[in-house]
Amino acid sequence: MNFVYRVAEFFQGRYGIDKLCYLLIGIYCALCFLNIFIHSLIITIIALIIAAIAIYRVFSRNIAQRQREAQIFEGFFDKIKYFFQTITQRVRQSKAYCFHRCPHCKAKLRLPRKRGKHTVCCPKCRQDFKMRVWF
């Protein structure tokens, strides 16, 4: 039999590599790189545990459990990604807009940047409130 055929036969029914596995491998590589300079046994052990978890996930036959873990990771990762996307959008728009919260419903409002005192109507709760833009 061909070697490639045997490898393909071995991996049939296994979970394989996903985004969580890539993250674990990245953490493992970062810890190994850090350990070049620190020479710590604890960091080595942690890195080996992370590598073992990544290998276990790749060769696992419990596909349903691995998919649940990946789905939880994706949800968590999407929240972090959304947080940083909103920050970068605010930084890009900071010259033209200012961002405030409604004191009544706590909704985030994007308002045009005009100096002075303004009366603002919240589009969510329809309450009027006064706001001052300094610069």
Secondary structure, DSSP 8 states (H G I E B T S, - for coil): --HHHHHHHHHTT-----HHHHHHHHHHHHHHHHHHHH--HHHHHHHHHHHHHHHHHHH-S-HHHHHHHHHHHHHHHHHHHHHHHHHHHHHHHTTTEEEEE-TTT--EEEEE--SEEEEEE-TTT--EEEEEE--
